[in-house]
Amino acid sequence: MGCDVCGCRSDLGIFRSATQKLADTFKKITTTATREMIDMTMKVGFIGLGIMGKPMSKNLLKAGYSLVVADRNPEAIADVIAAGAETASTAKAIAEQCDVIITMLPNSPHVKEVALGENGIIEGAKPGTVLIDMSSIAPLASREISEALKAKGIDMLDAPVSGGEPKAIDGTLSVMVGGDKAIFDKYYDLMKAMAGSVVHTGEIGAGNVTKLANQVIVALNIAAMSEALTLATKAGVNPDLVYQAIRGGLAGSTVLDAKAPMVMDRNFKPGFRIDLHIKDLANALDTSHGVGAQLPLTAAGYGDDAGTACRWFRNGGS
């Protein structure tokens, strides 16, 4: 009773709280210092210097990372070497000298070939090496690749991105990551050097499930925007004024703000390859069938896009 009366118990509580805050602060400082030491000594491999991969790799160089790159396009390699990177001829050669390897490739077969094929990552990596696959591939493929690598002591995160080339250039991509949380934490800063947000979404494969959800929303938003602006134009209303009127309401979206001004300017420069768009929708539908989810709007859009793509390719498009 005496302690309650004189306030000693209250003082003890304050002391314990202050001690815990000091411990938490020290933990944050040491964690940051550990990350910085890892970053200073870490050599990063980067395979795939396409529309997205090249600016992403350049942002890693700007952040101070030591980079070894590979790609089939010699011009892309030369560009990144000029920015400060080294190069290697194969994925195996990169894996032999890098602690962590990032892949940014078109589809599941390409990632499997680079990771598991002849002269692939699996042949050159030592136990403890980490593959961060930032490609957009089928979730099942991510799990299969991860299992094969795990048998050799190689860890993997699936970390697809969203935001397109503009956000790849300015380093504000959204990264959705699946895999072991401890590995995610260790390489968070590496991924953050290319991104505005990096979110851990679950176990391996969860990153690509999240990306498929993203692609469904983006595809349907673009289709809806196109129909809405066509309606306005055909009805004799200025589509630019329609856009300005609706963008602040519930119809407003990142997709609307990114794409509608391009339509107004009659700027139809491709920001994404048709075959990759089809691939994403096909992966979404395949995954939905596997988990018993119904995606009627996606299925309808996939049918339309597949037909458009076939006609385009037959007429010499790309």
Secondary structure, DSSP 8 states (H G I E B T S, - for coil): -HHHHHTHHHHHHHHHHHHHHHHHHHHHHHHHHHHHHHHHH-EEEEE--STTHHHHHHHHHHTT-EEEEE-S-HHHHHHHHHTT-EE-SSHHHHHHH-SEEEE--SSHHHHHHHHHSTT-HHHH--TT-EEEE-S---HHHHHHHHHHHHTTT-EEEE--EESHHHHHHHT-EEEEEES-HHHHHHTHHHHHTTEEEEEEEESTTHHHHHHHHHHHHHHHHHHHHHHHHHHHHHTT--HHHHHHHHTTSTT--HHHHHHHHHHHTT----SS-HHHHHHHHHHHHHHHHHHT---HHHHHHHHHHHHHHHHHHHTT--
